[in-house]
Structures are given as C-alpha cells and as structure tokens.
Amino acid sequence: MRPEGAAAQIAACERTFRRYGLPLLVHGHTSRRDVYGRAAPFLVVVMLLEVFAAIRLDWAWWINLAVMVGAIGLLFAGYAGLNVLRGRPWSTLPQDVGTAELGFFVLAPAVLPVVFGGQWITGISVAVGNVVLLAIVRGVVGYGLAATLWWGMSRIGKELGDSLLRLIRFLPLLLIFSIALFYTTEVWQVFDHTPGVSDLILGAFFVALIVLILRIRLSRETAEILDRAEREVPEVAELPALTGPQRANVAAMVGANQLLQVIVVSIGVGVFFLALGVLTITPGLMAEWAIDGGNWREEVNLFGDTLVLSQTLIRVSVAMATFTGLYYAISVLTDAVYRVDFIDDMAVKMADVAAHRVRYRRLLAEREAATSD
C-alpha cells in the first residue's frame, strides 16, 4: 500500500474514533497536543475577554480604554517572552500546550486586575475560574464528551424518536403526575419570586442527581458493551487490552449517550409545558392564584384573547422538565427492556469502533514496519 493511502486510512480511523467521542483510542494521544492544543483558540478568546476584569466602573471611559490597551499589550508581551524563553520564535502560536502555557493562561489574566488598580480579589477569582475552566476542558475535550454530544445532536431526530418510544412505557403515570403538578397553585406560588441564586443551586443539584443515577450501573454496562463488541469482532482480542483511561473514555461515551436521551426528553417536556402554560394560564387565573409572573411578563393578543409569557411560567416549565428528566433517569435505570435496547444499540456502535480499531492497529504496524525498513 502506498504511504499516502495508508496515512489517509489512518487519519480516517482517527476521525471515526473522535466522531464517536473516543479520542483516547488515537495512538500517541497526549493532553498537550490533543486536549489543550485543540482547545487553544478557545482559551485564547477567554483570556482576551478576561482583559475586561482589569477595568473599574468608577474610572473614566478613557482611563478604562487605556487600561484595556495596556492590558492586551502586557498579555502579548508576556506570551512573546514565554516563547523566547522556550526557545521558539516570539510569534509562535500555541499548538503544543504544556505546563508553562497553562500556567500563563491561569496567572497572566489574573495579574492584570492587580497591576491595574490593585484588585486582588478580582485577580484571585480570575485565577480560580481559569483553573476550573482547564479542568472542564480536560474532561470535555480529553474524554470526547463534546464530540459525543455533537454527534448525538446530529442524530437528534432518531434520539428523540427512540427516547419517546421508551417514554411511552412510563407515559400514563408520568402525564398524570406532571399535569396535576403543573396546575397546582402552590407550585406557581413557590416559583413566582424564587431568587436567581436558588434557581442555579436547585438546577445544579438536580443535574448532579441525574448524573449520579446514570452513573450507578455505568461500569457494568460498559463492560457488557465491550464484551458484546469483542464477540462481534473477535480480532479485537488480539490487540492490546484497553488501558484504564481508554476504558474510562468508553464509559464516558456510554454515559454521555444516556445523558443525551434524558436531555432530549427534558427539553421536549419543557417546551410542551411552556406552550401549555401560555395557552391555558390566563391573566385572570394568575390574578386568582395571586401570581405576579416574576420580574417580567409579556402579554400577546391572539384573536382577541390575551396570552401571557412570564418568568414564572418559564421557571415552572423548567422545573417540570427537570422533574421529568429525573423520573426518566430513575425509570430507565430500573427498566429491563430499556436496558436491553440501549445496550444493543451501544454494542453496535462499539462493534464498529472495534472493527476500526483492528484496522487502525494493522495500519500502524505496517507503517512502523515500512519505516524501520
């Protein structure tokens, strides 16, 4: 096989791994190049936006403008100096992102508020936020979660159809529970003036609870899916066993697919209740329930009738979507038919990955043998 053709096939296999959300199956995968290197443009944009942390609202506009120009200049000068110290041309763009570059991303924007105005608390907050952001990037890009969700969203029609078919088994009880709760006065009164921070805390709590529920049987399901894929593609047994990080990558892909189904169901239910609320929760009913609508409400005249879209309606709809997602996650955890369907679907995907992995390893071996000759 010609080297150009082999290289193209190797690249095609690697694209398949990344499309499925399994970047750790790529030979020679490193965080420096394949995680933070790929995320470098995003990190650069974040760093430039953090320049705004150096300004102060009590300064004149021209002072803040001068501070921003100076801060951007200081950032570029610092990065050019880092390149020189690393023995590279001063204008080299970040591609292979190591400890020095990550340290620069964390500390350089944090220093700017301190230099321009002595804003120590702001600087510390920026540094901590950047550390958290790097951890998120490590998880999302390193384990291919973004690719998994993007690939899943491209199949949103099929995912929605599959999710709704599975939801039909739980539908009667779920509809009775949800609709009865939706038209409960106390629910609307609770969410009428909920503080914004409470919304965020409750949302984060329920998201964490859903993820925890989906995590309970994830290791067992991942092992079963890998075993099924190996039976479908026996040649994969001749390859080196998956490393711990690679198995974790497969588990993350499986869990992300489950989470995507919960998200699809939750969004569908949220949109349904939002439309239902606009059509049925009238201004008169809101007045009878002593509901203001939150901090804002928009009234629309439709064929002589007044329809209301309010902040409270959005909060209640999101709450119903969240409760439904939690109910769906618990139901699929205990529903044997769903688990068989889901594992069958994932086993087909992993069998395709296994076939590509066998071919990929053979191509790499042939390339190595040709290079040694």
ZAPA-182583 format. One record per residue (C-alpha): x, y, z; residue in one letter. Coordinates in steps of 0.2 Angstrom, whole numbers. Layout:
REM residues N
+-------+-------+-------+------+
!    px !    py !    pz ! code !
+-------+-------+-------+------+
!     X !     Y !     Z !    A !
...
+-------+-------+-------+------+
REM end
This chain:
REM residues 373
+-------+-------+-------+------+
!    px !    py !    pz ! code !
+-------+-------+-------+------+
!     0 !     0 !     0 !    M !
!     6 !    17 !    -4 !    R !
!    11 !    28 !    11 !    P !
!    -1 !    41 !     6 !    E !
!   -15 !    29 !     5 !    G !
!   -10 !    22 !    22 !    A !
!    -9 !    39 !    30 !    A !
!   -26 !    43 !    23 !    A !
!   -34 !    27 !    31 !    Q !
!   -25 !    30 !    47 !    I !
!   -32 !    48 !    48 !    A !
!   -50 !    41 !    43 !    A !
!   -49 !    29 !    58 !    C !
!   -44 !    43 !    70 !    E !
!   -58 !    53 !    64 !    R !
!   -70 !    39 !    67 !    T !
!   -64 !    37 !    85 !    F !
!   -66 !    56 !    88 !    R !
!   -83 !    56 !    80 !    R !
!   -89 !    43 !    92 !    Y !
!   -81 !    53 !   106 !    G !
!   -66 !    41 !   109 !    L !
!   -51 !    52 !   106 !    P !
!   -40 !    41 !   118 !    L !
!   -40 !    27 !   106 !    L !
!   -29 !    38 !    95 !    V !
!   -11 !    32 !    95 !    H !
!     0 !    44 !   104 !    G !
!   -14 !    54 !   111 !    H !
!    -7 !    67 !   123 !    T !
!   -15 !    81 !   133 !    S !
!    -3 !    94 !   127 !    R !
!    -7 !    92 !   109 !    R !
!   -24 !    83 !   108 !    D !
!   -33 !    92 !   123 !    V !
!   -26 !   109 !   127 !    Y !
!   -19 !   111 !   109 !    G !
!   -36 !   108 !   101 !    R !
!   -44 !   120 !   114 !    A !
!   -30 !   133 !   112 !    A !
!   -41 !   145 !   101 !    P !
!   -55 !   144 !   114 !    F !
!   -43 !   148 !   128 !    L !
!   -35 !   162 !   119 !    V !
!   -53 !   170 !   117 !    V !
!   -57 !   168 !   135 !    V !
!   -40 !   176 !   140 !    M !
!   -44 !   191 !   129 !    L !
!   -61 !   193 !   137 !    L !
!   -54 !   192 !   154 !    E !
!   -45 !   208 !   150 !    V !
!   -61 !   217 !   155 !    F !
!   -58 !   212 !   173 !    A !
!   -45 !   225 !   174 !    A !
!   -57 !   239 !   171 !    I !
!   -66 !   248 !   185 !    R !
!   -83 !   256 !   183 !    L !
!   -78 !   271 !   194 !    D !
!   -65 !   276 !   182 !    W !
!   -67 !   287 !   167 !    A !
!   -70 !   279 !   150 !    W !
!   -54 !   285 !   143 !    W !
!   -44 !   278 !   158 !    I !
!   -53 !   261 !   155 !    N !
!   -49 !   261 !   137 !    L !
!   -31 !   265 !   141 !    A !
!   -31 !   251 !   154 !    V !
!   -38 !   238 !   141 !    M !
!   -25 !   243 !   128 !    V !
!   -11 !   242 !   141 !    G !
!   -18 !   225 !   147 !    A !
!   -18 !   217 !   130 !    I !
!    -1 !   224 !   126 !    G !
!     5 !   216 !   143 !    L !
!    -3 !   199 !   138 !    L !
!     5 !   199 !   121 !    F !
!    22 !   204 !   128 !    A !
!    21 !   191 !   141 !    G !
!    17 !   177 !   129 !    Y !
!    31 !   183 !   117 !    A !
!    43 !   182 !   132 !    G !
!    37 !   165 !   136 !    L !
!    40 !   159 !   118 !    N !
!    58 !   166 !   118 !    V !
!    62 !   158 !   135 !    L !
!    55 !   141 !   127 !    R !
!    67 !   144 !   113 !    G !
!    54 !   147 !   100 !    R !
!    51 !   162 !    89 !    P !
!    42 !   176 !    98 !    W !
!    26 !   175 !    87 !    S !
!    24 !   156 !    88 !    T !
!     5 !   152 !    90 !    L !
!     0 !   140 !   104 !    P !
!    -2 !   122 !    97 !    Q !
!     8 !   111 !   109 !    D !
!     1 !   117 !   126 !    V !
!    12 !   112 !   141 !    G !
!    13 !   117 !   159 !    T !
!    21 !   134 !   155 !    A !
!     7 !   139 !   143 !    E !
!    -6 !   133 !   155 !    L !
!     2 !   142 !   169 !    G !
!     2 !   158 !   158 !    F !
!   -17 !   156 !   155 !    F !
!   -21 !   154 !   173 !    V !
!    -9 !   168 !   180 !    L !
!    -7 !   181 !   166 !    A !
!   -25 !   187 !   166 !    P !
!   -26 !   186 !   185 !    A !
!   -11 !   198 !   186 !    V !
!   -19 !   212 !   176 !    L !
!   -33 !   217 !   189 !    P !
!   -19 !   218 !   202 !    V !
!    -7 !   228 !   191 !    V !
!   -21 !   240 !   185 !    F !
!   -30 !   245 !   201 !    G !
!   -24 !   233 !   214 !    G !
!   -39 !   222 !   213 !    Q !
!   -33 !   207 !   222 !    W !
!   -50 !   199 !   225 !    I !
!   -54 !   200 !   206 !    T !
!   -37 !   193 !   202 !    G !
!   -39 !   178 !   213 !    I !
!   -56 !   175 !   206 !    S !
!   -50 !   175 !   188 !    V !
!   -36 !   163 !   193 !    A !
!   -48 !   151 !   202 !    V !
!   -60 !   152 !   187 !    G !
!   -46 !   148 !   175 !    N !
!   -41 !   133 !   185 !    V !
!   -59 !   126 !   185 !    V !
!   -61 !   130 !   166 !    L !
!   -45 !   120 !   162 !    L !
!   -52 !   105 !   172 !    A !
!   -68 !   106 !   162 !    I !
!   -59 !   107 !   146 !    V !
!   -49 !    92 !   151 !    R !
!   -65 !    82 !   154 !    G !
!   -75 !    88 !   139 !    V !
!   -61 !    88 !   126 !    V !
!   -50 !    75 !   134 !    G !
!   -64 !    62 !   135 !    Y !
!   -73 !    67 !   119 !    G !
!   -89 !    72 !   128 !    L !
!   -91 !    87 !   116 !    A !
!   -89 !    76 !   101 !    A !
!  -101 !    63 !   108 !    T !
!  -115 !    76 !   112 !    L !
!  -112 !    84 !    95 !    W !
!  -113 !    68 !    86 !    W !
!  -129 !    63 !    96 !    G !
!  -137 !    80 !    92 !    M !
!  -134 !    77 !    74 !    S !
!  -145 !    62 !    76 !    R !
!  -157 !    71 !    87 !    I !
!  -172 !    65 !    77 !    G !
!  -168 !    47 !    80 !    K !
!  -163 !    50 !    98 !    E !
!  -180 !    59 !   101 !    L !
!  -189 !    45 !    92 !    G !
!  -180 !    32 !   102 !    D !
!  -182 !    42 !   119 !    S !
!  -201 !    45 !   116 !    L !
!  -204 !    26 !   112 !    L !
!  -196 !    21 !   128 !    R !
!  -205 !    35 !   137 !    L !
!  -222 !    28 !   131 !    I !
!  -220 !    14 !   144 !    R !
!  -219 !    27 !   158 !    F !
!  -231 !    39 !   150 !    L !
!  -248 !    36 !   159 !    P !
!  -241 !    39 !   176 !    L !
!  -229 !    52 !   171 !    L !
!  -243 !    63 !   162 !    L !
!  -254 !    61 !   177 !    I !
!  -241 !    66 !   189 !    F !
!  -234 !    81 !   178 !    S !
!  -250 !    89 !   173 !    I !
!  -258 !    88 !   191 !    A !
!  -242 !    96 !   197 !    L !
!  -242 !   109 !   184 !    F !
!  -259 !   115 !   188 !    Y !
!  -255 !   116 !   207 !    T !
!  -257 !   133 !   214 !    T !
!  -243 !   131 !   227 !    E !
!  -230 !   126 !   213 !    V !
!  -233 !   143 !   204 !    W !
!  -233 !   152 !   221 !    Q !
!  -216 !   144 !   225 !    V !
!  -208 !   149 !   209 !    F !
!  -216 !   166 !   207 !    D !
!  -202 !   175 !   216 !    H !
!  -188 !   162 !   218 !    T !
!  -171 !   171 !   220 !    P !
!  -160 !   168 !   205 !    G !
!  -146 !   160 !   215 !    V !
!  -159 !   147 !   221 !    S !
!  -163 !   143 !   203 !    D !
!  -145 !   140 !   200 !    L !
!  -142 !   129 !   216 !    I !
!  -158 !   119 !   213 !    L !
!  -153 !   116 !   194 !    G !
!  -136 !   111 !   199 !    A !
!  -142 !    99 !   212 !    F !
!  -155 !    90 !   201 !    F !
!  -142 !    89 !   187 !    V !
!  -129 !    81 !   199 !    A !
!  -143 !    69 !   205 !    L !
!  -147 !    64 !   187 !    I !
!  -129 !    61 !   183 !    V !
!  -127 !    51 !   199 !    L !
!  -141 !    40 !   195 !    I !
!  -135 !    37 !   177 !    L !
!  -118 !    33 !   185 !    R !
!  -124 !    19 !   196 !    I !
!  -123 !     5 !   183 !    R !
!  -112 !    13 !   170 !    L !
!   -96 !     2 !   174 !    S !
!  -106 !   -14 !   172 !    R !
!  -115 !    -8 !   156 !    E !
!   -98 !    -3 !   149 !    T !
!   -90 !   -20 !   152 !    A !
!  -105 !   -29 !   144 !    E !
!  -105 !   -17 !   129 !    I !
!   -86 !   -21 !   127 !    L !
!   -89 !   -39 !   129 !    D !
!  -103 !   -39 !   115 !    R !
!   -92 !   -29 !   104 !    A !
!   -77 !   -42 !   106 !    E !
!   -89 !   -56 !   102 !    R !
!   -95 !   -47 !    86 !    E !
!   -76 !   -43 !    81 !    V !
!   -66 !   -57 !    88 !    P !
!   -50 !   -50 !    80 !    E !
!   -50 !   -36 !    93 !    V !
!   -45 !   -49 !   106 !    A !
!   -28 !   -50 !    98 !    E !
!   -25 !   -31 !   101 !    L !
!   -18 !   -24 !   117 !    P !
!   -31 !   -23 !   131 !    A !
!   -38 !    -5 !   133 !    L !
!   -29 !     5 !   146 !    T !
!   -38 !    12 !   161 !    G !
!   -40 !    29 !   153 !    P !
!   -47 !    22 !   137 !    Q !
!   -60 !    11 !   147 !    R !
!   -64 !    27 !   156 !    A !
!   -66 !    36 !   139 !    N !
!   -78 !    22 !   133 !    V !
!   -88 !    23 !   150 !    A !
!   -89 !    42 !   147 !    A !
!   -96 !    40 !   129 !    M !
!  -109 !    27 !   136 !    V !
!  -114 !    39 !   150 !    G !
!  -115 !    54 !   138 !    A !
!  -127 !    45 !   126 !    N !
!  -138 !    40 !   141 !    Q !
!  -137 !    58 !   147 !    L !
!  -142 !    65 !   130 !    L !
!  -158 !    55 !   130 !    Q !
!  -163 !    62 !   147 !    V !
!  -159 !    79 !   140 !    I !
!  -169 !    76 !   124 !    V !
!  -184 !    71 !   135 !    V !
!  -182 !    85 !   147 !    S !
!  -182 !    98 !   133 !    I !
!  -197 !    91 !   124 !    G !
!  -207 !    91 !   141 !    V !
!  -201 !   108 !   145 !    G !
!  -207 !   115 !   128 !    V !
!  -223 !   106 !   130 !    F !
!  -227 !   114 !   147 !    F !
!  -221 !   131 !   141 !    L !
!  -234 !   130 !   127 !    A !
!  -247 !   123 !   138 !    L !
!  -245 !   137 !   151 !    G !
!  -245 !   151 !   138 !    V !
!  -262 !   144 !   131 !    L !
!  -270 !   140 !   147 !    T !
!  -263 !   151 !   162 !    I !
!  -273 !   167 !   158 !    T !
!  -271 !   184 !   167 !    P !
!  -287 !   180 !   176 !    G !
!  -281 !   164 !   183 !    L !
!  -264 !   171 !   188 !    M !
!  -273 !   185 !   197 !    A !
!  -284 !   172 !   206 !    E !
!  -269 !   162 !   211 !    W !
!  -260 !   179 !   217 !    A !
!  -246 !   176 !   204 !    I !
!  -237 !   191 !   198 !    D !
!  -227 !   182 !   185 !    G !
!  -210 !   185 !   192 !    G !
!  -199 !   200 !   187 !    N !
!  -206 !   202 !   170 !    W !
!  -221 !   196 !   159 !    R !
!  -225 !   198 !   141 !    E !
!  -244 !   199 !   135 !    E !
!  -248 !   194 !   117 !    V !
!  -265 !   197 !   110 !    N !
!  -271 !   182 !    99 !    L !
!  -288 !   183 !    91 !    F !
!  -294 !   195 !   104 !    G !
!  -288 !   184 !   119 !    D !
!  -273 !   189 !   130 !    T !
!  -259 !   176 !   132 !    L !
!  -245 !   178 !   144 !    V !
!  -227 !   173 !   144 !    L !
!  -219 !   176 !   161 !    S !
!  -204 !   172 !   170 !    Q !
!  -214 !   162 !   182 !    T !
!  -220 !   151 !   168 !    L !
!  -203 !   148 !   162 !    I !
!  -197 !   143 !   179 !    R !
!  -211 !   131 !   182 !    V !
!  -209 !   123 !   164 !    S !
!  -190 !   121 !   168 !    V !
!  -195 !   113 !   185 !    A !
!  -207 !   101 !   176 !    M !
!  -193 !    97 !   163 !    A !
!  -181 !    94 !   177 !    T !
!  -193 !    83 !   187 !    F !
!  -197 !    73 !   171 !    T !
!  -179 !    70 !   167 !    G !
!  -176 !    64 !   185 !    L !
!  -191 !    52 !   183 !    Y !
!  -185 !    46 !   166 !    Y !
!  -167 !    43 !   173 !    A !
!  -174 !    33 !   188 !    I !
!  -186 !    23 !   176 !    S !
!  -173 !    18 !   163 !    V !
!  -162 !    13 !   177 !    L !
!  -174 !     0 !   183 !    T !
!  -182 !    -4 !   167 !    D !
!  -175 !   -21 !   160 !    A !
!  -182 !   -18 !   142 !    V !
!  -174 !    -1 !   140 !    Y !
!  -158 !    -8 !   146 !    R !
!  -158 !   -22 !   133 !    V !
!  -162 !    -9 !   119 !    D !
!  -149 !     3 !   125 !    F !
!  -135 !   -10 !   127 !    I !
!  -140 !   -17 !   110 !    D !
!  -138 !     0 !   102 !    D !
!  -122 !     4 !   110 !    M !
!  -115 !   -13 !   106 !    A !
!  -117 !   -10 !    88 !    V !
!  -108 !     6 !    89 !    K !
!   -94 !    -2 !    99 !    M !
!   -93 !   -16 !    86 !    A !
!   -90 !    -3 !    73 !    D !
!   -77 !     5 !    84 !    V !
!   -68 !   -12 !    87 !    A !
!   -68 !   -15 !    68 !    A !
!   -59 !     2 !    65 !    H !
!   -48 !    -1 !    80 !    R !
!   -42 !   -18 !    72 !    V !
!   -39 !   -10 !    55 !    R !
!   -31 !     5 !    63 !    Y !
!   -18 !    -5 !    73 !    R !
!   -14 !   -15 !    57 !    R !
!   -11 !     1 !    48 !    L !
!     0 !     7 !    62 !    L !
!    10 !    -9 !    62 !    A !
!    13 !    -9 !    43 !    E !
!    18 !    10 !    44 !    R !
!    31 !     6 !    58 !    E !
!    37 !    -9 !    48 !    A !
!    39 !     1 !    32 !    A !
!    48 !    15 !    42 !    T !
!    60 !     3 !    50 !    S !
!    65 !    -5 !    33 !    D !
+-------+-------+-------+------+
REM end
